[in-house]
Amino acid sequence: MGRILRCASALFFLFLSYYLVKPLRNSQFLAEFGPSALPLVYLVVSVTSVSVTRVFQWASLHFSRRQVVAGTFLWAIGCKVFFFLTLRQGGQAVTALFYLWASVYFLLLVSTLWGCLNERFRMDQCQRCFPFIALGSTIGNIAGASLAEGMKGAGPSSLLCAALACLFSLLLLWRELAYPVQMQEKTATRDKPAVGFGWLRDRSLRAIAVMVLALAVYSTSTDFITQRRLDVSIGQAVYAQELAPLWPGGYEQISALRNLPSARQEPALRELARGQQLDAEQLVAGYGRYKREFGSRLSGVFASIFQYQGLLGVLILGVLCRPFLRRFGLSAALVVMPTFALCATIVLMFPLDVLWVQLILVLSGSLNYSFNNAAKEMLYTGTDREAILQAKPFIEGPLMRLGDVFCSLLTILSGLVVARLGWAKSWEEWLIVLPCALALICWWVLVRRAGSTTRGAPSPTPES
């Protein structure tokens, strides 16, 4: 029980630190650039993720497990302190760098932590323990999002709290790194994957790879669609409060200023003031208030979404996960997320109130980070340790980013096609969703097959 509590607590503090960073990351970026820049940034994030993952894989072969884990966590802590000092100065360059780092580092940390847990538990143990351990991540989600919502006006100061929480996670994980690895039992029918891409011979790892790739496509497309709608809704509300009394019809022009570099925004704003015969100083001051309030409200909205994701995740893991696994088995658990994702992609194509958009994000996030993640880790634990060491950093790093690249290029291409043909803007979202739906169908089929044949998977029998 002590080991389970330590592992759950390590996940708690890691996710608490991340959900202090994530709302700040999203709100800072949208306030400076707007959602139209997301596809290009996702492409850069993907390239960076490949480079960072290659460095991590090299380090895992040349340094001890404890050195790799400690180095990864301390790097993340140092970056949080750095951005605490630099983000307060503002500017698009540091905001873009912060978004890039915050989109890469967490996947590396959570993959590192779960990799340690995969080595510490046998398959029969993980079926009993992983749902409870994963509760640490969902409770950390709630705590981090709640704290971020309370600190939404504090800006980058939340990064110091995030750095401290990350340090606590490392200290709790430290003792686990000293324990011996729990080797999985080998069977005559299971081939030992070779170094490199030999792990592709393992059905479970192939299914996980498709799961991660399709989930990335779904998550990225959902981000692009929902953040556009949140940006417009919140932007219009803040504009009505801060600038509409001075310039009633200027929302589109003000919002478009984010497409300019920081140094050119104020001159462009003064030029707009002259063209509209407005007081330039009042317009500049109002625009400053508009950006601050816009960022603060966005941060609060994202923090609220993440908070409810965590609350629902606790309910799913604490009440539904184990009975579901006992009654229906791992195969059924693995198709819950792709089934919901298929329904959500269809629903998002229709005009929805912002509250419905937030509800979809809450349900999607809670199912992914709780139920789907626990089921995925069970598939991992049924494989050899050597396969995990080779496959996991690649699957949850470059392969996941490949899904982001695909969706980013698809979004850019869809925008160009719609603009070239003069179609309505809504067609752009339809062109994104159709390939996403095909990926989700592949995910559904492959994980169900892998779940039904995984060694040690719980079966839906009355005795279980």
N, C-alpha and C positions, 0 to 999 in steps of 0.2 A: 504493500500500500504506500510506503514511503517513496518508492521509486516512481509510482504512478503520480503521486502528488508533485514530486519534483519536476517530472516531465511536463505535466499539465501547467505548472507554475511557470516553467521556462517558456512555453507557448503563450501563456497569458501575458507576460511582460513583453515578449517579442511583438505580439499583435497590438498590445496597448501602444507601444512605441510607433508602430506603423500607422495606426489610425489617428495618431496625433499629427503625423506627417501628411497623410493622404488628402484630407480636406484642404490643407494649406496648399499642397501641390496643385490640386485641381483649380482652386479659386484664384491663386496667384497667376496661373497660366491663362485662364479665361479672361481675367481682368486686363492682362497685358496684350494678349494676342487674339483671343476669340476662337470659336470652335473651327473656323475654316482652316486654321493652321495645324489642327490635330493630325491629319493624315501624313503630312510631311514630317512632323516630329516623331510619329510612330515609326517611320522608316529609319530615322536616325537612331532611335532607341533600339531597334532591332539589330542594327549593325554593331552598336556598342555592346549589346548583350552577348553577341557571338564572341567578341574579343575578350570580354570579362570572363565568360565561361571557359574559354580556352586556357586563360591564365589559371583559373581555379582548378581545372582538370590536371594541368601540369603540376601545380602545387600539391594536389592530392597524391601524386605519384612520387614526389621528392621530399615531402615533409610528413611528420606524424599527424594522426587524426586530430590530436589536441592542438597542435600548432596551426593547422589549417583552419579549424573552427575559431580559435582565438584570434588569429589574424583577420579573418573575415569580419567578425563582430567588431573588433577594435577599429578596423577601417571604416565601418558604417558609423560608429560613434564619433570618430574624428570628423567625418564629413558633415554630420549633424551640427557639430560645434562650428565648423567653417561656415556653413550656410546661415547659422544664427547670426554670425558677425557680418556677413555680406548682404543677405537679403534685405536688411534694414535700409541699405543704401538705395534699393530699388533699381530699376532698369531692366530692359528686356534680355540683355545678355546673361545676367546672373539668374534671372527667372527661367530662361531656357535651360541653362546648365542644371539648375535645381530640379526641374521637371525630368530631365534626362536621367540624373542620378537616382531620383526617387522612384523612377519607373524600372530601374534595373536592380537596385541593391536588395530589395525585400525578397524577390524570388530566389536570390542566391542564399540569403540567410535562412529562409524557411525551408529551402531544399536541403541545406546543410543540417539544420536541426532535425528534420524528419529522417534524413539519412542516418543520423546517429540512433534514432529510435528504431528504425528498421533493423539495425544491427543488434539492438538490445532485447528484442522480443522474437519469440518463435511464432509461427502462424497461429497455433492454438491459443497463445497468449494474446496476440493482437486482436483477435475476434472479441475477447472479453474486455481488453483494456483500452483499445484505441478510441472507442466512442467516448469514454470518460476523459482520456487524455485530450482529445480534440475539443472537449468542452472548455479547456483552458484558452484556446484560440478564440472561441466565440465570446466568452466572458471578457477576454482582453479586448476584443472588438467593441463590445458595449462600453467598457470603461474608457478606452481611448477615444471613441467617438463622443461620449458624454463629456469628457474633459476637453476635447477639441471644441465642442459647441460652447462650453462655458468660457473658453479662451479665444473665441473667434475674433474678438477685438484686439487681442494681444499680438497677433501677427506671428513673426518668426520666433518669439519667445517660447512658443510651445516646443521648439526643437530641442531646447535644453532638457525639458521633461522627457522627451523622446529618447535622448541620448542616455539619460539615467536609467530609464526602463530597459533599454537594450543591454546595458551593463548588468543589470539584475538578471536578465535572461541568461547571459553568458555564465554568471556565477552559479546559477542553479543547474545549468547543463554541465558544468565543469566536472562534477563528481561522476556523472554518467560516462564521461570520456575515459575514465580509469577502469571501467569494468570490461571484462572480456566480451568478445563478439559472440552472439548466439547464432551458431551456424545452422542453416536449414538442412533437414534430412534430404539426401539425394535419392532419387529413384532411377530405375533402369531406363525408364522412358523419357527422362529429362536430360537433354544434352546440355553440357556446360558451355555457355556462350563464350565465344572467343573475344579477345581484346579488339577494340574498335567498334565496328558495327555488327559483330557476331551476335549481339543480343537481339537482333531482329528475328532470329530463329525462334525466340521465345514468344508464344502466342499472347501471354499476358502483357509483355512489354510492348508488343506491336499494338495491342488494343489500347494500352495507356497512351502510346504515342498518338494514335488517331484521336483519342479522347482529348488530349491536351491541345492538339492542333485545331480540332473542331471547336473546342471551348474558346480558344483564342479568337477564332473568326467570329463566333457568336458574341463574345464579350466586347470585342473591338467595334463591331457593327452597331451593337446596342449603345456603346459609349458615344459613337458619332451621332446617332439619331437622337438620343435622349439629351445629350449636352447641348445640341443645337436648340432644342425646345426649352430647356432650362435657361439657356443664355438669353433667348429672346424674351421669355416671360419675366425673368428677374430684372433684366436690363431695362425693359419698358417700365416696370414698377419703380425702379430707382430713378430713372429719368424723370418720371412724372413728379417725383418728390423733390429732386434736387435742381433740375434744369428746365422743366416745362414752364414754370412761372416766368422765366427769363426768355425762353425760346420754345414756344409751344410745339412746333412741328419739326424739330431738328434731331429726332432720335436716330434716324438712319445715318446722318452725317457724323454725329458724335460717335456712334458705334463703329463706323468705318475708320475712325482715327487709329484704332488698334492695328490696322494694316500698315501703319507707318512706323519707322524706327522711333525710339523714344525722343531723340534729339529733334525730330521734325514735327512732333505732335503739337507743341506749344505754338510754333510759328504758323502751322496750318490752322490751329484754333483761332489765332488772332486774325488770320485772313478771313476765316468764316465770319468772325464778329464784324469785320468791316463790310463784308458783302451783305450781311443781314442787318446792318446798322444797329449793332448791339454794343454794349459796354464790354470792351475786351478784357479788362481786369476782372469784372464780375463773371464773365464766361470762363476764364481760366480758373478762377477760384472755385466756381461751381463744378467744373470738370474734375478738379482734384477731389472734391467731396464725392462726386459721382463714382469715381474709381475706388475710393476707399470704402464707400458704403456697398458698392457692387461686390467687391471682394469679400467684405464681411458677411453679406447675406448669402453669397454662394458658399462660403465656408460653412455657415450655419446649416444650409440645406444639405450639403454633402455629409456633414457630421450627423445630422438627423437621420439621413438614409442609412448610414453605416451603423448607427446606434440601433435602429429597428432591425437591421439585418442580424446584428448580434443577438438581440432579444429573441427573435424567431429562431435563430440557430441554436440557442440554448434549449428551447422547447423541442426542437427536432432531435437534437442529440440526446438530451436528457430523458425524453419521454418516448419518442417514436423510433429511434434508430435501432436499438437492440431488439425490441419486439418485432420490428419489420424484418430484420435479418433472420431472426429465428423462424418467423412464419413463412417468408417468401424466399429467403436466401440471397446470396451475393449477386447472382445474375439479375434478379429483379431490382435490387438496390442500384445497380450500375446504370439502369435505363431511366431512373427517375429524372435526372437532370436533363438529358437530351429530350425527353418527352415534354417537360415544361418549356425548354428553350424553343422547340418547334412551335408550341402554342404562342409563346411570347413574341416571336418574330412576326407572326401573322397579325397579332393584335396591334403591334406598334405601327403597322402600316396605315391605320385609320386615325382620324383626328381624335386626340385624347386630351383631357384636362391634365394639368401638371400633376395633380394628386394621383391620377392613374399611372402616369409615368413613374412617379416615385414609388408607387406600390409594386410595379413590375421590377424596378431595380432592387427593392427590398427583398422580394421573393426570390429573385434570381441570385442575388448575393448570398442570402442565407442558405439556400439549397447547395450552392457551390462550395462555400467555405465550411459547411458542416457535413451534411449527408454525403455529397459527392466526393469531398476530399477524404473522408474516412474510408469510403469504399475503394477509392483509388489506392490509398496506402495499403489496404489489405491485399490488393493485387500485387503491389510491389513486394510485400513481405513474403509472398509465395514464390519468389524467384531467388536465385543464388546471389550471394553478397557481391561477387565479382561483376555480375550483370548489373546490379544496382549502381555500383561505383562508376561503371562505364556509361550506363544508359541515363541515369537520373539527371545529372547535370546537363546532358544534351537535350533530353526531352523537355525539361522544365526551364531551359534557357533558350538556345537557338531555335529549337523546334516550335516552342510557344511563340517566339517572335516571328517565325515564318508565317504563322497565322495572322499576326499583326501586319506584316508586310503585304500579304495577299489582300487583306481587307483594305489597307491604306491605298494600294495601287488600284483596287477595284473602285474605291470611293472617288479617287482622282479621275479615273477613266470615265466613271458614270457621270460625274459633273461635266466633263468635256463633251460627252455624247449628248447629254440633255441640252447643254448650251448650244451645241452645234446644230441640233435638229429643232431647236426652239420648243421643246416639250415643256410641260408643267414641271415645277420643281419636285413635286411628289414622285415623279417617275424615277428620280435619282435614288430614292430610298428603295423602290421596288427592284431596281437593278442590283442593289447591294444585297437585298434579302434573299433573292432566289438562289444564288450560289451558296449562301450561308445555310439555307434549308437543306440543300444536297449534302453538305458536310455533316450536318446534324443527323441525317438519316444514316450515313456511313458509321458515325459514332454509335448510334443506337444498335445497329446490327452487330458490329464487331465486339463491343463490350459485353453484350448479352452472351455471345458465344464464349468469350474468354471466361466470364463469370461462371458459366455452367460447367466448365472443365477445369477450373483452378483447383489445385490440390489444397485441401483443407478448407474449402469454401463451405460455409454453413448451408445445409440443405433444408428445404421447406417440409420437414416431417413433423408429425405431432410430438414425437419424443423430444425434439430440439426446442 
